[in-house]
Amino acid sequence: MTASIDLQQALFQRLRSDKSLSALLGGAGLLEQPADNVAFPYVTCGQTRAFDWDPGAKDSADQLITLHVWSKAQGDKETQAIMERIKARLADAVLVIGPRGQTRLVLEFSEARYDEELLVHHGLLRFRAMTQENA
């Protein structure tokens, strides 16, 4: 598997183990890819990008990963609650990702807005995943 797929699987595993988040999401919950006619609210994984933040560092691999929260509820209360639960579960979390080593997550960016074209509330959470490779 690739580093981005391994990271996504570790993130989703951590999120799926959170009963409070599962209760907020109900229905479809966490999806790798959006599907037609999926029940709202749900979370999808967006782009993952790898960066060489520190070219002098030995065996380091960083990625940016974006999670998308989708809701059709009246107002943004549901979107905000889901985003807060994800932040609480992932911000500063340390994940073990297979043989690669440990990955620490840091929240880089979050935003909630109403998408008038899609008629949904859309939350964005971007995390920086800093991995220290095993020796």
C-alpha positions as CSV (number, residue, x, y, z in Angstrom):
1,M,0.0,0.0,0.0
2,T,1.0,3.6,-0.4
3,A,1.6,6.0,2.4
4,S,-1.5,8.0,1.6
5,I,-3.8,4.9,1.6
6,D,-2.2,3.7,4.9
7,L,-2.8,7.1,6.4
8,Q,-6.4,7.3,5.3
9,Q,-7.1,3.8,6.7
10,A,-5.5,4.7,10.1
11,L,-7.5,7.9,10.2
12,F,-10.8,6.2,9.4
13,Q,-10.1,3.4,11.9
14,R,-9.5,6.0,14.7
15,L,-12.6,7.9,13.7
16,R,-14.8,4.8,13.5
17,S,-13.8,3.8,17.0
18,D,-15.4,7.0,18.4
19,K,-18.9,6.3,19.5
20,S,-19.8,10.0,19.9
21,L,-18.8,10.7,16.3
22,S,-20.7,7.6,15.1
23,A,-23.8,8.9,16.8
24,L,-23.5,12.3,15.2
25,L,-23.0,10.8,11.8
26,G,-25.5,7.9,11.9
27,G,-26.3,6.4,8.5
28,A,-23.4,6.3,6.1
29,G,-20.8,7.9,8.4
30,L,-17.3,7.7,7.0
31,L,-16.9,7.2,3.3
32,E,-13.7,6.8,1.2
33,Q,-15.5,8.1,-1.8
34,P,-18.9,9.9,-2.0
35,A,-21.7,7.8,-3.4
36,D,-25.0,8.7,-5.1
37,N,-28.0,8.9,-2.9
38,V,-25.9,8.6,0.3
39,A,-27.6,9.6,3.6
40,F,-26.5,12.8,5.2
41,P,-24.5,13.7,7.3
42,Y,-21.3,12.0,6.2
43,V,-17.5,12.5,6.0
44,T,-15.3,11.9,3.0
45,C,-11.5,11.9,2.5
46,G,-10.3,14.5,0.1
47,Q,-6.9,15.1,-1.4
48,T,-3.8,13.8,0.3
49,R,-0.5,15.4,-0.7
50,A,3.0,14.5,0.3
51,F,5.6,17.2,1.0
52,D,9.3,17.3,1.8
53,W,9.1,19.9,4.6
54,D,12.6,19.3,5.8
55,P,15.0,18.1,3.1
56,G,17.8,17.7,5.6
57,A,15.8,15.4,7.9
58,K,16.5,11.7,7.7
59,D,13.6,9.3,7.1
60,S,10.8,11.8,7.5
61,A,7.6,11.8,5.4
62,D,4.9,14.5,5.8
63,Q,1.5,14.6,4.2
64,L,-1.5,16.9,4.2
65,I,-4.9,15.2,4.3
66,T,-8.3,16.9,4.0
67,L,-11.5,15.6,5.4
68,H,-14.9,16.9,4.2
69,V,-18.0,17.0,6.3
70,W,-21.3,17.1,4.5
71,S,-24.7,18.0,6.0
72,K,-28.1,19.0,4.8
73,A,-29.3,20.0,8.3
74,Q,-30.9,23.5,8.9
75,G,-28.1,25.8,9.9
76,D,-24.5,24.7,10.5
77,K,-24.8,23.3,14.0
78,E,-24.6,19.7,12.8
79,T,-21.5,20.4,10.7
80,Q,-19.8,22.3,13.5
81,A,-20.5,19.5,16.0
82,I,-19.1,16.8,13.6
83,M,-16.0,19.0,12.9
84,E,-15.4,19.5,16.6
85,R,-15.6,15.8,17.3
86,I,-13.2,15.0,14.5
87,K,-10.8,17.7,15.8
88,A,-11.0,16.2,19.3
89,R,-10.3,12.7,18.0
90,L,-7.5,13.6,15.6
91,A,-5.7,16.8,16.6
92,D,-2.3,15.9,18.1
93,A,-3.1,12.2,17.8
94,V,-0.3,9.7,17.3
95,L,-1.0,6.9,14.9
96,V,1.1,3.8,14.1
97,I,0.9,3.2,10.4
98,G,2.1,-0.3,9.6
99,P,5.9,-0.6,9.3
100,R,6.4,3.0,8.4
101,G,6.5,4.4,11.9
102,Q,4.6,6.8,14.0
103,T,2.6,9.6,12.6
104,R,1.5,12.7,14.6
105,L,-1.4,14.7,13.3
106,V,-1.7,18.5,13.6
107,L,-4.7,20.5,12.6
108,E,-3.6,23.0,9.9
109,F,-6.9,24.5,8.8
110,S,-10.7,24.2,9.3
111,E,-13.6,26.0,7.7
112,A,-17.4,25.5,7.5
113,R,-19.5,27.1,4.9
114,Y,-22.8,26.8,3.0
115,D,-22.5,25.6,-0.6
116,E,-25.3,27.3,-2.4
117,E,-24.8,25.2,-5.6
118,L,-25.1,21.9,-3.8
119,L,-27.5,23.1,-1.1
120,V,-25.3,21.6,1.7
121,H,-23.2,22.6,4.6
122,H,-19.6,21.8,3.9
123,G,-16.9,21.5,6.5
124,L,-13.2,21.2,5.7
125,L,-10.5,19.9,8.1
126,R,-6.9,19.8,6.9
127,F,-4.4,17.9,9.0
128,R,-0.6,17.7,8.6
129,A,0.6,14.2,9.2
130,M,4.2,14.1,10.3
131,T,5.7,10.6,10.1
132,Q,9.0,9.5,11.6
133,E,10.0,6.4,9.7
134,N,11.2,3.4,11.7
135,A,14.9,2.9,11.6
